[in-house]
Amino acid sequence: MALPWIEKYRPKSFAEIVNQEEAKYTLASWICLKFRAPKEFCTRWAKKRDKEVAEAKAILLAGPPGVGKTTLVHALAREIRYELIELNASDVRTADRLRQVIGRGLRESSLFGFEGKMVLFDEVDGLHVKEDKGGLEEIIEIIETAKIPIIMTANNPYDPKFRPLRDISLVVNLKRLSEEEVVEVLRRICTSEGAKCEEEALRSIAKSSMGDLRAAINDLQMYLSGGRRILTLDDIKRVGERNPQLSMFEILDRVYKARWFDEARAVSFNPSFDWEQYFIWALESIPVVYKDLEIASTAYDRLSKADVFMGRIKRTQEWELLPYALELALGGVSQIKGKPRLPPFIKYGFPQRLLLLAKSKEARRRRDALVEYLAQNLHASKSVIKSEIIYVLSALSKNNQSIIEKLSKALGINAIDIKSVL
Ligand SMILES: Nc1ncnc2c1ncn2[C@@H]1O[C@H](COP(=O)(O)OP(=O)(O)OP(=O)(O)O)[C@@H](O)[C@H]1O
């Protein structure tokens, strides 16, 4: 099963993480000063004695995408043999949910001889402070009271709304990787994949990645997909200097017309590949491409299985399942026994579901404004407004035009538009 290379080559130890020495020293020092950690690890990495490190209640790793924030925390957990409880913004959506997940993680005893537990809040800047009611406060509360290491990551923690989080944490900045460092990692991957990669080709990939190692590794895997063993600068020029940002029409075309499984699968390495969009488009394009009912139903079956995997990955963060989901959704939809020869030009339609959403966008915006206004003024949650109040209001306003006029005035939206969403 082909694992994405960013997972296959994810560093397992501190030493394997390229650059980021400052971050490694700070993180290790904090752990060694405040928690239990193996002596050899502390001797090697805990080089800081600053007061601010010793006093930090939590660590906030900040830096651009793909420079090793998440990898650093995973490697740390492994080095000190701690079990990692990993949370992302969707787990933190409400304080209750967060308490539930953390509580369960901390209550359950560790198997496999872990020495302790630690928590990673990945991408805390993905929290929508306003909607994620109580999520931020709850993280702060957990940090204040926790007896275990709590580490967060963020691309941009400098937004004023995260001020309270910054105030109780030590912000550790990770550096953007240099072109040279990116080339070095790519070169190592080429060697272990048994591929001959021209130095200039790797340099070109590194240059366009702008220090994002994840993007660079994904690009390399895309260029070497389908079992290719040689990569030259010409190959890269042919495909396009920067990764081709494929439109959804091109993505579908590549999937359906792929000659072999890996070729279809390679579409996912394209930086513009968006799983959720692909799903919507594939769902509607299957009957356009496969006229034969049996073939179409096999394709649907595989797509739906992929969706089950994706749902499970989102819920449980079991990323090891990702290759299975992608292979079913791409290779599985593309390579079906008895599939007829496809015509050179297929008219993929723009999905009806997306069209409908686009058409109703303005109406939804007005409705959202109304819901927001009512929620604030009636001190009720948005879901109560949507499920109950709106209907009452709609019924009342039928015989009482003044309600509409008052709302129209308060919201600055004309009365006809208000009426249309009630
Ligand atoms: N400093 C590094 N050394 C070696 N490999 C790295 C480094 N940074 C990133 N990588 C590679 O890139 C992949 C992505 O890295 P990681 O998930 O840690 O990025 P990140 O900084 O957390 O990015 P994001 O903010 O987008 O989540 C890793 O699986 C690893 O293969």
The ligand as an SDF file (V2000), in Angstrom:
LIG
                    3D

 31 33  0  0  0  0  0  0  0  0999 V2000
   12.2920   20.1320    9.6810 N   0  0  0  0  0  0  0  0  0  0  0  0
   11.9150   19.0200    9.0250 C   0  0  0  0  0  0  0  0  0  0  0  0
   12.7510   17.9800    8.8870 N   0  0  0  0  0  0  0  0  0  0  0  0
   12.3910   16.8720    8.2170 C   0  0  0  0  0  0  0  0  0  0  0  0
   11.1780   16.6840    7.6550 N   0  0  0  0  0  0  0  0  0  0  0  0
   10.2910   17.6790    7.7590 C   0  0  0  0  0  0  0  0  0  0  0  0
   10.6130   18.9020    8.4480 C   0  0  0  0  0  0  0  0  0  0  0  0
    9.5610   19.7170    8.3650 N   0  0  0  0  0  0  0  0  0  0  0  0
    8.6160   19.0590    7.6740 C   0  0  0  0  0  0  0  0  0  0  0  0
    9.0520   17.8370    7.2980 N   0  0  0  0  0  0  0  0  0  0  0  0
    8.3150   16.8830    6.4470 C   0  0  0  0  0  0  0  0  0  0  0  0
    7.1130   17.5300    6.0350 O   0  0  0  0  0  0  0  0  0  0  0  0
    5.9640   16.8520    6.5360 C   0  0  0  0  0  0  0  0  0  0  0  0
    5.0360   17.8840    7.1380 C   0  0  0  0  0  0  0  0  0  0  0  0
    5.5690   18.4270    8.3150 O   0  0  0  0  0  0  0  0  0  0  0  0
    4.6880   18.8690    9.5660 P   0  0  0  0  0  0  0  0  0  0  0  0
    3.3510   18.1950    9.5280 O   0  0  0  0  0  0  0  0  0  0  0  0
    5.4790   18.7120   10.7820 O   0  0  0  0  0  0  0  0  0  0  0  0
    4.5150   20.3790    9.2190 O   0  0  0  0  0  0  0  0  0  0  0  0
    3.9030   21.5300   10.0910 P   0  0  0  0  0  0  0  0  0  0  0  0
    4.9650   22.5220   10.3410 O   0  0  0  0  0  0  0  0  0  0  0  0
    3.1840   20.9530   11.2740 O   0  0  0  0  0  0  0  0  0  0  0  0
    2.8970   22.1410    9.0480 O   0  0  0  0  0  0  0  0  0  0  0  0
    1.3730   22.6120    9.2120 P   0  0  0  0  0  0  0  0  0  0  0  0
    1.4030   23.8880    9.9520 O   0  0  0  0  0  0  0  0  0  0  0  0
    0.9070   22.7890    7.7920 O   0  0  0  0  0  0  0  0  0  0  0  0
    0.6760   21.4740    9.9110 O   0  0  0  0  0  0  0  0  0  0  0  0
    6.4910   15.8460    7.5420 C   0  0  0  0  0  0  0  0  0  0  0  0
    5.7730   14.6440    7.4710 O   0  0  0  0  0  0  0  0  0  0  0  0
    7.9230   15.6210    7.1280 C   0  0  0  0  0  0  0  0  0  0  0  0
    7.9680   14.5740    6.2060 O   0  0  0  0  0  0  0  0  0  0  0  0
  1  2  1  0
  2  3  1  0
  2  7  2  0
  3  4  2  0
  4  5  1  0
  5  6  2  0
  6  7  1  0
  6 10  1  0
  7  8  1  0
  8  9  2  0
  9 10  1  0
 10 11  1  0
 11 12  1  0
 11 30  1  0
 12 13  1  0
 13 14  1  0
 13 28  1  0
 14 15  1  0
 15 16  1  0
 16 17  2  0
 16 18  1  0
 16 19  1  0
 19 20  1  0
 20 21  2  0
 20 22  1  0
 20 23  1  0
 23 24  1  0
 24 25  2  0
 24 26  1  0
 24 27  1  0
 28 29  1  0
 28 30  1  0
 30 31  1  0
M  END
$$$$
